[in-house]
Amino acid sequence: MLIGACSASSSAADEQAAPAPQSDNAAAQAAGGSAPRTSGRPFSSEPVASFSTPWAMAFLPGSGVAMTNRALVSEKEGLLWLVDVASGQKQQVSRLPENIKVAGQGGLGDVVVHPDFAGNQRVYLSFVEPGPNGTSGAAVGYGTLEMAQNGSRLNGFKVVWRQQPKVSGDGHFSHRIAFAPDGSMFVSSGDRQKMEPAQDRGGDLGKVFHLTAEGQPVGGRFHTLGHRNVLGLAFAPDGRLWAHEMGPKGGDEVNLIEAGKNYGWPQASYGSHYEGRTIPDDHRGRGFEEPKVWWTPSISPAGMIVYSGDLFPQWKGDILMGALSGESLIRVDVNGAGARKGNQWTMDARIREVEQGPRGELYLLEDAGRLLRLEPARG
C-alpha cells in the first residue's frame, strides 16, 4: 500500500468550525443558522471497540444472532475489520486493493454491502488511488467476502468506477456509496478543493453519479452537479435520496438529491470563502436548488443514515448524522420532501460515522477511534 502523511487528528480547514456571514434571505434563515443544542440525551452510550482511523461501517445482513451482530469497519489508513458488536472482537480482512493512497483526507473510505449480500457476498469499498505526477482520485470497487475463523478475505476485487480527472491535492474525495431500492448504486464525487470543476459537465468532480452495480451509467453521464464535498448519502424508506455536504466557511448543507438538479457550488453557498470573500446565497434566483437545511457556523457533517428502527420510534424516517467540528449527533426532522433541524446532542468527540444496528440501536464511530453503541436511556 502507498502510505502518506495521515493521522486521526489531522483534518482540512473545512472540518473546523468557523463563523460565516448570515444570509439576508429570511425564508432561508429558518433552515440555517446555528443548530439548536438539546439538553439531555435520550440514549445511553457504551464503548464497543476501538480503531486507529475509523471512517465507515456497514452491517452484514443474514439470519441468526451471530451473523446480524457482524459489521465491517473501514479505517482511512487502509485497513478493513470484521467486528462482532456483541463482544467487541475484531478480525482484519485481507486482500484489499493494493494501491490505496493514504494522505490528507484520502485513503480507504466507504464500505457498503450489496443488497443481495446473502446471495453474492459482495462488499463495495471506496478508496483513493494514485495517478501520474503526484495526482490521485477516488475509486469504487467490490470483492467477495470470505469469512473464516483463521482469517477473512475479500476475493477477486474489481474496480467499477474511477473519478476523472485525477488531480493534485489530498482533499474532498467524498466517495460515499448508497444502494437504491432497485439495486442500482449512487456514488458521490467531491470537488477535490478545485471549486469550478463542480459546474463542469465534462468532468467527474463535484457530482453525484447513478450507476449499475457494475459501474455503468444510469440515465446520463451524472445524476446531479454543483456539489462540494458530499460525506453523507442515504435513501429514505420512501425512495428519496438525501445527502449532506460540507460548505466552505459556514454553509454546511442537507440536500434532497433529484436527477438533473444543480446544487450551486461554487456559485452559490450560505458560507463564505476562507479568506473572507463572500459567495452569493441566492440559490433559486440563480437557477440552483436550495438546501433543505444548512448550518452557519459549520458543524462539519460526516456519516449519515435515515433511521428505520423500532428502538427510537420517534425518529423513524429522520436523518441522523455525525458532526466533526460540531462534536455532535444531529437529527434532521424529515417530512416527505421537506426537512428541518431537530436535535443536536453534544458527544464531546468528532463523530465520523453513524450506523443503525439490527435491533434499531445506533453505532457511532469517533474520529479518535472509539465505536460506541447507543440505546434508549432507562428511567
ABEGO torsion letter per residue (X at the ends): XBBBBBBAABBBAAABBBBBBBBABAAAAAABEBBBBBBEBABBBBBABBBABBABBBBBBEBEAAAAABBBBBBAAGBBBBBBAAAGBBBBBBGBBAABBBBEABEBBBBBBBAAAAAAGBBBBBBBBBBBGGBBBBBBBBBBBBBBAAEBBBBGBBBABBBOBBBBEABGAGGBBBBBAAGBBBBBBBAGGAGAAAABAABABGBBBBBBAAGBBBGEABABBGBABBABBBBBAAGBBBBBBBBBBEGBBBBBBBBGBBAGOAABBABBBAAGBBBBABAAAAGBBBBABBBOBBAGBBEBBBBABAABAAABGBBBBBBAAAGBBBBBBBBEABBBBBBBBBAGBBBABBBBBAAGBBBBBBAAGBBBBBBBBBX
